[in-house]
Amino acid sequence: MSFVQIQCTRCKTVFRDRAGRLQDGYSRQCPSCEVVLFFAEDSPNPQVKLAMRRARKARKGQRETEGARASAAQPGASFSRSYAGRTHGTEDGE
C-alpha cells in the first residue's frame, strides 16, 4: 500500500492519502481546514496535478512490484490455467 502527499490548496497543510484512491473524480476533505479538494486529471491547480501525477507513478510502481513477485513465485509456470495435469484415461476397474 503506497501513500501520496497532498498539499491543501487553501491552508497549505500537507497530508497523505492512499495512491489507489487518488483517481479522476475523487474528493477528499482537508483534515486541517476542512475544505473539500476535488481531484481531476485536467485540474488547473498545480498541487492537485502534482498529487495526481505522484499517485499514478506510485500505482504503476506497485503494479510492477506485484508483477515481479508473481513471476518470482512461479518461475516455471508457463502453462495455461485450464491445464491442471489431469489425465483422461480409463479408471481402475473398468
N, C-alpha and C positions, 0 to 999 in steps of 0.2 A: 504494500500500500504506500503510495507516494503522495506527498503533500506539496502544495504550491503556496508561496507567499503572495498575499494580495495587499495592496495599499489602498485604503479608503480614499475616495475622491473628495470627500468633504473634510474629514478631520486629519487625514494623512496617517492614521494609525495603521500599522502593519499587522495583519493576522493571517492565518493559514486555513486552507480548506483542501479536501481531497482532490487530486488531479482528475479522478474519474467523474466527479460531479461538475467540474468547470467545463461545460459544453454550451453550445449555442442555445440560448433560451433559458439558461439557469439564472436564478436570482438568489441573492444572499443578503442578509441584514448585517451591517457592521456591528460588532459586539460593543463598540465604544459609543458611537453617536447614534446608532440605530437607523441610519439612512439605508435604504434598500438599493443595492447595486445590481444592475442587470448586465449579464454577460452575453455579448453577441460578437460574432466574428467581425462585423462591419462597424463596430463601435468607434465613435470619434475620440473617445477618452484613451489617452496613452497608457494609463495604469491598467485599464481593463484589457487592452490589446496585449500588453506585456504578460499579464496573468494568463490569458488565453494561450499565448504562444508557449509559455512555460509548461502549462498543463498538457498541451498537445505533445510537447517534447518528452515530458515525463511519462505519458501514456505509451508513447512509442517505445521508449526505453524499457518500460515494464513488459510490453508485449514481446520484445526481443529477448529479454531475460527469461521469460516464461517459455518461449520457444526453444531457447538453448537448453533449459532444464529438461524439457520434454524429450528433446532429441538425445540428451545425455542419458536419460533414464532408460531409453530403449535403443541401444546402439545398433542392433541387428534387425530391428523391426521394420522391414521394408515390404511386408505383405499387407494385403487388404484386410479390413475388419471382417469381411464375410467369410474368410477362410479361418477356421478355428482348429484345423488339424483333424477334422473328423474323417473317418473312413466310411465308405458306403458299401461295405462288403456284406457277406452273409453273417448272420449271428450264429452263435453256437447252438446246436440242437436243431437246426433246420435241415 
